[in-house]
Amino acid sequence: VQLQASGGGLVQPGGSLRISCAASGFTFGSYYMSWVRQAPGKEREVVSCISSRDSATYYTDAVTGRFSISRDNAANTVYLQMNGLRPEDTAVYYCASDSTLIRSSWSNPSAYDHWGQGTQVTVSS
């Protein structure tokens, strides 16, 4: 299993950014895919999750209405569109996957078996 995140960078408050995660080595369409972030000195936080079969989406309260997760099963890629970015969104963003996730556990970072390297998102003026 390989997960390769990309698209991070520096953006001003209120700006937008789309990050991507390219997957390989497993049946992408059968896996839950999530974005997990970790800011310096803070615990990991699952930002958003998209299910495998019906592409149901889930968001932590802090990003609801601003972030949007999507997946392209043909391209084995998951995206996170981030709008209205705030300084508190600054973190390393990781993509994570799992094939046996229980939906009620989507927000638990420990529920994911596979992780990619992170991409840094910095929101600053």
N, C-alpha and C positions, 0 to 999 in steps of 0.2 A: 504494500500500500504506500503510495506516495501522494502527498498533498503539497502543492506549490502555490503559496500566496504571493500576490503582487498588487501593485497599484497604490501603495501607501505614499505619503509625502507630507509636505507642509501646506496648510491651507489656513486662510484667515477665518476668524469667527463669522458664522453665517454662511460660509461657503459649502461647496459640495465636493464629494469624492466618491469614486466607485472602486472598490477593491474586488479582486477576483481570486479564485482558488481553482487551479487545474488539478484534476485527480487522475490517477492511473494505478493499474495493478489490482483493481477490484471491480465488481459489477456496480458501477456508480449509481444506477437507478434504483438499486435495492437498499441504499444506505440513507439514513438521516444525515443531513449536513448542517453544520452550525458554525457560527462565528463566535469566538471567545476572545475577550480582550483582557489585558493585564496592564494596569498602570503602575508606575514605580511605587513600591511600598504598599501596594494593595493586592487583594486576592483576585484570582481569576474570576471573570464574570461572563456567563453566557449571554451574549447580546441578542442573538436571534437564531432560530432553528427552522429548517424546512424539512417536512417529512418526505418519505420515499414514494409511497404509492399515490397519494392524493395531493402532494405539494402543499399541505396545510402549513401555515406559517405561525411563528410564535416570536414574541418580542418582550424583552425586559421593559419595565415601565419607563425607564430613563430614556429610551430611544423610540418608544411608540409614537407613530405619527411623523417621525423624522427619517427613520431608516427603513429600507425595504430589501428583503432577501429574495432571491430568485435562483432558479437552477435551469441549466440547459443540459438535459440528459444526453443529447446527441453529441455535445461537445465536452461532456464530462467536466463541467465547470459550474461552480456556484459563485454568485455575486452578492455583494452588499453595497447597495446604493445609500450613501449617507448625505442627507441634506440638513441644512440648518445646524451645521457643526458648531460645537461649543468647546471652550478650552478643556472642560472636564471629559471630553471624548478622547483626549490625548492618551494613547496607549499603544502597545503592540497588539495587533489583531492577528489571531490564529484561526485557521479553519480546522475543524474537527469532524470526525465521522464515526458512525456506529451503525451496525446492521440490525442490532437486537434491542435498540433503545425502546424503553417504555415511555409513551408520550408524556406521562406525568413527570418524568425525570429529565425532561429536555433542558431544564435550567441548571442541572447539576454537572459541573465540569468533570467530575469523576466518572460520569456515566459513559464517557466517550473513550473508545479504544485507540483511535488513530488520530494523530496530530501532525500538522505541517509546521514548517518554520513560520515565523511571524513576519508581518509587514508593519512598519512603524507609521502611525498616523499622528501628526502633530498639528494641533489647532492653536494658532497664535498669531497675534498681529505684529 
